[in-house]
Amino acid sequence: MTMPYVKELQARFLRYVAVSSESDAKATVVPSSEGQRDLAKLLQEELREMGLVEIELNDHAILTARLPGNVDNAPTIGFVCHLDTVPVNLSPNVKAQVLHYEGGDVCLNAAEDIWIRLSEHPELADYADQDIVFTDGTSVLGADNKAAIANVMTMLSIMTHENRPHGDIRVAFVPDEEIGLCGSKLMDLDKFKVDFAYTIDCCALGEVVYETFNAGSVFIDIKGVTAHPMSAKGVLVNPLLVATDLINRFDRQQTPECTEGKEGYWWFTDCEANASACHLKMNIRDFDRKNYEARKAYVLEAVGAIRAQYPRAKIDVQLFDVYNNIIDSLGDDRWPIDLIYQAADLINVKPNTIAMRGGTDGSALSVKGLLTPNYFTGAHNFHSYAEFLPLPSLHKSLEMTLTILDLATKGK
């Protein structure tokens, strides 16, 4: 990969992260934020300039396009990236900075005294003497998933300028992955016709993912009985105490902070309450489908027990499946996954296969019949002010994309 494309890759990444596109979990429409549509429009114009065809931006801010192939009998490959950045209690406006890391702690923002401490993030030590993109400490970086967008857009630029051999390439940029894979669930796969696809939506150099959580969301509404304290005995039903008793029915050792690897968890993420009502939100995660279904059943059992304990409270529960484990949709043809490992070997990257404690758009697409494994962007600490992206790792991510396309063009 020549220096002009290295510079283009960096410039694209910095341009895309400057567009505020944080999703909004409270929204009832897709896209949940207009910033995502703004980013999609920017990409739409760049795709036009590169000469792609079948460019379509729909009402949900799902942007799709096709780069026609120039060889026969090559597979049609898709790449899916999400437009949104995670909604967290940080600024939605990203102020990225490229620093040459020489080791030790990193001062992100001297005025605010914000640092990334090596003692808290020892992974930094692996990137001494490299150029790294950091935030200014007030936001996430947005490498999740704008590193992938920069990767795919630069790949298309290289393909069009160098006329490298390839089959049809289809790309999709989708909204609201961070709040339930909403965009990928709305994709029309009759239009996005590919043999297989990839997301580029995980962390450090070499990481490969084709196994994710099964995920569910639980919403519990508790309506108590109000009363004045002078006459509350035998009358008052405090919804906060009802909620506390319900939460206490879930094992504290099965929460995100107490689990790792392939261990599942419960996670109460939201609580809004007053003297008359309480609203709870909980996430359920498990890699094993049978265990996941058992967790859902336990939620209903726990709610039933609390209803019996507080017969005058009104307790409603809603449970929704959010996404499934990619591996459960894996058929006999592992070629799309094998291509990742073959490409990694050719570009001298050691693969690190992980079961992702999360999900990707591929989790939604695979269950719809489109196998969509995932490989690394090179970034660390997603969903955090300490998110950072070593530029040499981003370069390798793009090399992976180009090499997968080269290998696929040559066939099995």
Summary of the structure (lengths in Angstrom):
residues: 412
radius of gyration: 23.2
end to end distance: 24.6
largest distance: 83.3
contacts: 1395
relative contact order: 0.18
helix: 34%
strand: 25%
